Each structure stands twice: as structure tokens, then as C-alpha cells.
Amino acid sequence: MLAEIKTTIKAYPIKTALLVTWLSLLIFSGSFTLLLEYGGFTFLGLIGAIFANATGAGGGVVFVPFFNQLALSSQTIVATSFAIQCCGMTAGAITWYRHYQSIKESHNDTQWKGLNKGLQYTVVPAAMGILSAQFLLGEYTDTVQTRLHFYFGLFSVFLALAIYGSIPLLKRQAQKFEFALVDALALCFIAYLGGIITAWLSVGVGEIIAVYLILRGFSINFAIALAVILSAFSVWTAMYYHITVSEAVYWQIVIFAGGGAIAGGIIAKHVVLFFSPIRLKIFFATWILIMGLAALLFP
């Protein structure tokens, strides 16, 4: 048994570190006494991370409407959603990148060879967009977050329609394996704009990038993987503001939901590879559409 544990730690050092960090927070914060009150958030984190890492969309599409029903302030909703996603999206990003490496080692990475380049086009612009919204566009950010429910609903409906529109394209074979100049420019622009939206709503950049890549003919798994890894970088960038400036994170929720999110981020890749991408997209788009319409019709 001890040998198996050592083997697991060597094989998954970062995931082990995430789990140990979570358990340390749980123990040293005295949160065992809060288990009955906040333990249910573990399941929320699990479901949110599975959705997020299996589709390329951020976990905010699950967390934001749920936290809104708890009557939390808009800033707390966004900050707490980011903190949970730091756990789930990081675990998912590591899982997807290891999948990419295994494909690369098997010399069957034709559809995936643009992954690193895609991240180069998107990570920095997305981070710039997030920081711009947080530190330069504070007035607009405050305006959006005072009506978070409405703008989240508006974006969710738009995203659901975009996902529905991309579903017929999933039936075709991947046609593009490399980025053209127009893709590089478009990804930089979309990532920056998506970063701004992400800072406002805690969702945005991963979803938009994934839809763009599918529309351009890249494989569905490649699009999801790039979106998940990009989202992981993005949520960590966003957390700097919420730790040092807003201090609005609801840490009791994060401690429990974060543990579930780590598990969900690890499981999600297997969900994608097991189920039909089309069924996953239909299910998830329908979920987002319902949440979006509910936010617009029942503020």
C-alpha cells in the first residue's frame, strides 16, 4: 500500500500538492466544525468543475447562479467563484496537458500540435484583459457587477446559442491543425475581450475561445483542452485583485467546494473521452440557456 502511495505521488506531484494544500486548509482552519454547514459545497464544486473542464466553459456558469440564490454580494460571488475555479481549473488543466503529452509521445499529435502556440496567443492577452477590467476599468466593472444577475443571464443566453450553433460542426472531421495569421490575431483580440468579461462575470474567456476554435475547424478535444488551460491561467490572474484589494472571497465555501473542484477537474477529461461530444454540448448548452433565461426573467 505504501509503495502504491509513493508511486501515485511521483506520477501526480502537482495534483498531490493540490490535495495536500486543501487538506491542510481544512485541518488548520478548524473547518471540521463547519462540516455540517458547508460540506454540501463539496458536491457543488465537483459538479461545477466537471462541467467546466468537460466543455471548456468556466465553473462560474454553475457557481454564479447558485451563489446568487444565497443572496451573496456580487463581488463576493465573483471572487468566490474565481477561488473555487483556481482549484478545479488547475486540476483540469494539468489533466488535459498530461493527455496532450501522452498523445505527443505516441507521435499521434497532428491535431494537437498547435496547443502551446495557442496558449502563447491567448494567455497574456487574457491576463491583460482581466487586469484592465480590475484596475483600469473599475467604474465599468462596478456598473456590471451591480447588475451581475442580468449581465450573467445575457452572456449565458449568448453563449448557449453559440454552442448550439457550433454543434453541427462537431460532426465533421477536424480540418485545421495549425493557426493561420488571422487566427493568431483573432485569438489575441478575443482573449483580451474575454478577459475583461471574465473579470466582470467570472466566466467568459474559455467559453469564447472554445467556440471560436470549433467554428474554425479545430478538433473538439483540442478546443476544450486549450480553453481549460487558458481558463486556469486566467482565474489565477484574477485572484490577485480579490486577495489584495477586494478581499471578498468567502473562504469557508472555497475550502469545501475547492476540494470537490479538484476531483471534478481530474474526472472531467474522462467524461469527455467517454461520452459523445455532441451530447455533452447539447446538455451543457441547455443548462446554460435555462440558467441565463432564469436570470433574465426572474431577477
C-alpha positions in Angstrom: 0.0 0.0 0.0 2.8 2.4 0.9 4.6 1.6 -2.3 1.4 2.4 -4.3 1.0 5.7 -2.5 4.6 6.7 -3.3 4.1 5.7 -7.0 0.9 7.9 -7.1 2.7 10.9 -5.6 5.6 10.5 -8.1 3.2 10.2 -11.0 0.9 13.1 -10.0 3.1 15.5 -7.9 1.0 18.7 -8.7 -2.3 17.1 -8.1 -1.0 15.6 -4.8 0.2 19.0 -3.8 -3.2 20.5 -4.5 -4.9 17.8 -2.4 -2.4 18.2 0.5 -2.9 22.0 0.4 -6.7 21.6 0.6 -6.4 19.1 3.4 -4.1 21.5 5.3 -6.5 24.3 4.9 -9.3 22.1 6.2 -7.3 21.0 9.2 -5.6 24.2 10.3 -8.6 26.4 9.8 -10.6 24.3 12.2 -13.2 23.8 9.5 -14.2 20.4 10.7 -16.6 22.2 13.0 -18.1 23.8 9.8 -18.5 20.5 8.0 -22.3 20.3 8.5 -22.8 23.8 7.4 -20.5 23.9 4.4 -19.9 20.3 3.5 -22.5 20.4 0.8 -20.4 22.8 -1.2 -18.0 20.0 -2.0 -20.7 18.5 -4.3 -21.2 21.9 -5.9 -17.5 22.2 -6.6 -17.4 18.7 -8.1 -20.3 19.3 -10.5 -19.1 22.8 -11.5 -15.6 21.6 -12.2 -16.8 18.6 -14.3 -19.0 20.9 -16.4 -16.2 23.4 -16.7 -13.4 21.0 -17.7 -15.5 18.8 -19.9 -16.7 21.7 -22.1 -14.1 24.4 -21.9 -16.5 26.7 -20.0 -15.6 28.2 -16.7 -17.2 26.9 -13.5 -18.8 30.3 -13.0 -21.7 29.1 -15.1 -22.6 26.9 -12.2 -21.3 28.9 -9.3 -22.7 32.3 -10.1 -26.4 31.4 -10.3 -26.1 29.2 -7.2 -24.4 31.9 -5.1 -26.9 34.4 -6.3 -29.6 32.4 -4.7 -27.7 32.6 -1.4 -28.0 36.4 -1.6 -24.3 36.9 -1.5 -23.0 40.3 -2.7 -21.9 40.5 -6.4 -18.3 41.0 -5.5 -18.3 38.0 -3.2 -20.0 35.8 -5.8 -17.3 36.7 -8.4 -14.4 36.5 -6.0 -15.5 33.1 -4.5 -16.2 31.7 -7.9 -12.7 32.6 -9.0 -11.2 31.0 -5.9 -13.0 27.7 -6.5 -12.0 27.7 -10.1 -8.4 28.1 -9.2 -8.7 24.6 -7.7 -10.8 22.9 -10.4 -9.4 24.6 -13.5 -5.8 23.9 -12.3 -6.5 20.3 -11.8 -8.3 20.1 -15.1 -5.5 21.9 -16.9 -2.9 19.5 -15.6 -5.0 16.6 -16.6 -5.6 17.9 -20.1 -1.9 18.8 -20.6 -0.8 15.3 -19.5 -3.3 13.9 -22.0 -1.6 16.1 -24.7 1.8 14.9 -23.7 0.7 11.2 -23.9 -0.6 11.8 -27.4 2.7 13.6 -28.3 4.7 10.7 -27.0 2.7 8.3 -29.2 3.5 10.5 -32.3 -0.2 10.9 -33.0 -0.4 14.6 -32.1 -1.3 16.0 -35.5 -4.5 17.7 -34.3 -2.8 18.9 -31.1 0.5 20.3 -32.3 -0.8 23.9 -32.0 -1.6 23.7 -28.3 1.4 25.5 -27.0 1.2 28.1 -29.7 -2.5 28.7 -29.0 -1.6 29.3 -25.4 1.0 31.8 -26.4 -1.6 33.7 -28.4 -4.2 33.8 -25.6 -2.7 33.6 -22.1 -1.1 37.1 -21.9 -3.9 38.9 -23.7 -6.5 37.3 -21.4 -4.4 38.3 -18.3 -4.2 41.9 -19.7 -7.9 42.0 -20.2 -8.6 40.8 -16.6 -6.2 43.3 -15.1 -7.5 46.1 -17.3 -11.0 45.4 -16.1 -10.0 45.2 -12.4 -7.5 48.2 -12.2 -8.3 50.5 -15.2 -12.0 50.0 -15.9 -13.1 49.9 -12.3 -16.1 52.1 -12.9 -17.4 49.8 -15.7 -16.7 46.7 -13.6 -18.7 48.2 -10.7 -21.6 49.0 -13.0 -21.7 45.5 -14.4 -21.5 43.8 -11.1 -24.3 45.9 -9.6 -26.5 44.1 -12.1 -24.5 40.8 -12.1 -27.6 38.7 -12.4 -28.8 40.5 -15.6 -25.4 40.6 -17.4 -24.7 37.0 -16.4 -28.0 36.0 -17.9 -27.4 37.9 -21.1 -24.0 36.4 -21.6 -25.3 32.9 -20.8 -28.0 33.1 -23.4 -25.5 34.3 -26.0 -23.1 31.5 -25.0 -25.8 28.8 -25.2 -26.8 30.0 -28.7 -23.2 30.0 -29.8 -22.7 26.4 -28.5 -25.9 25.3 -30.3 -24.6 26.9 -33.4 -21.3 25.0 -33.2 -22.9 21.6 -32.7 -23.4 20.8 -36.4 -19.7 21.4 -36.9 -18.8 18.7 -34.4 -19.9 16.1 -36.9 -17.2 17.0 -39.4 -13.6 15.8 -39.2 -11.1 18.3 -37.8 -9.9 20.3 -40.8 -7.4 22.7 -39.2 -4.3 21.7 -37.3 -2.3 24.9 -37.4 -3.0 28.6 -36.7 -3.1 31.0 -39.6 -2.2 34.7 -39.2 -5.9 35.5 -39.0 -6.3 33.0 -36.2 -3.4 34.5 -34.2 -4.8 38.0 -34.5 -8.4 36.9 -33.7 -7.3 34.8 -30.7 -5.3 37.7 -29.2 -8.3 40.0 -29.6 -10.9 37.5 -28.4 -8.7 36.6 -25.4 -8.3 40.2 -24.3 -12.1 40.9 -24.7 -12.8 37.6 -23.0 -10.5 38.5 -20.1 -12.5 41.7 -19.5 -15.8 39.8 -19.5 -14.2 37.1 -17.2 -13.2 39.8 -14.6 -16.8 41.1 -14.6 -18.7 37.8 -14.5 -16.1 35.1 -13.6 -16.9 33.4 -16.9 -16.0 34.4 -20.5 -12.6 33.8 -22.0 -12.5 30.0 -22.0 -16.1 29.7 -23.4 -15.5 32.2 -26.3 -12.1 30.7 -27.3 -13.5 27.2 -27.4 -16.4 28.2 -29.6 -14.1 30.1 -31.9 -11.8 27.2 -32.3 -14.6 24.8 -33.1 -16.0 27.2 -35.7 -12.6 27.4 -37.3 -12.5 23.7 -37.7 -10.1 22.5 -34.9 -11.0 19.3 -33.1 -13.4 19.5 -30.2 -11.0 17.9 -27.6 -8.2 20.3 -28.7 -10.6 23.3 -28.3 -11.7 22.1 -24.8 -8.1 21.5 -23.7 -6.8 24.9 -24.8 -9.9 26.6 -23.2 -9.4 24.8 -19.9 -5.7 25.5 -19.6 -6.3 29.2 -20.6 -9.0 29.5 -18.0 -6.7 28.1 -15.3 -4.1 30.9 -16.1 -7.0 33.4 -16.2 -8.6 32.7 -12.8 -5.2 32.8 -11.0 -4.6 36.2 -12.6 -7.9 37.4 -11.4 -7.3 36.2 -7.8 -4.5 38.7 -7.2 -7.1 41.5 -7.1 -9.5 39.6 -4.9 -6.9 38.7 -2.4 -5.1 42.0 -2.2 -7.9 44.5 -3.0 -11.5 43.3 -2.7 -10.9 40.7 0.0 -14.3 39.4 -0.9 -13.6 35.7 -1.1 -15.9 33.5 1.1 -13.2 31.2 2.2 -15.4 28.8 4.2 -17.2 27.9 0.9 -13.9 27.7 -1.0 -12.4 25.2 1.4 -15.1 22.7 0.7 -16.1 23.5 -2.8 -12.4 23.7 -3.8 -11.8 20.1 -2.8 -14.7 18.9 -4.9 -13.5 21.1 -7.8 -10.1 19.4 -7.7 -11.8 16.0 -8.0 -14.1 17.3 -10.8 -11.1 18.7 -12.7 -9.4 15.3 -12.7 -12.6 13.4 -13.7 -13.7 15.7 -16.5 -11.3 14.6 -19.2 -12.6 11.0 -18.8 -16.2 12.3 -19.2 -15.3 14.0 -22.5 -13.5 10.9 -23.8 -16.3 8.6 -22.7 -19.4 10.4 -23.9 -20.3 11.8 -27.3 -19.1 15.5 -27.6 -22.4 16.4 -29.3 -24.5 15.1 -26.4 -22.2 16.9 -23.9 -22.5 20.1 -25.8 -26.3 19.8 -26.1 -26.7 19.1 -22.4 -24.4 21.8 -21.3 -25.8 24.4 -23.7 -29.3 23.6 -22.5 -28.2 24.1 -18.9 -26.6 27.4 -19.7 -29.7 28.6 -21.6 -32.0 27.7 -18.7 -29.8 29.5 -16.2 -29.5 32.5 -18.5 -33.2 32.8 -19.1 -33.9 32.3 -15.4 -31.5 35.1 -14.6 -33.2 37.5 -17.1 -36.8 36.6 -16.3 -36.5 36.2 -12.5 -34.0 38.8 -11.3 
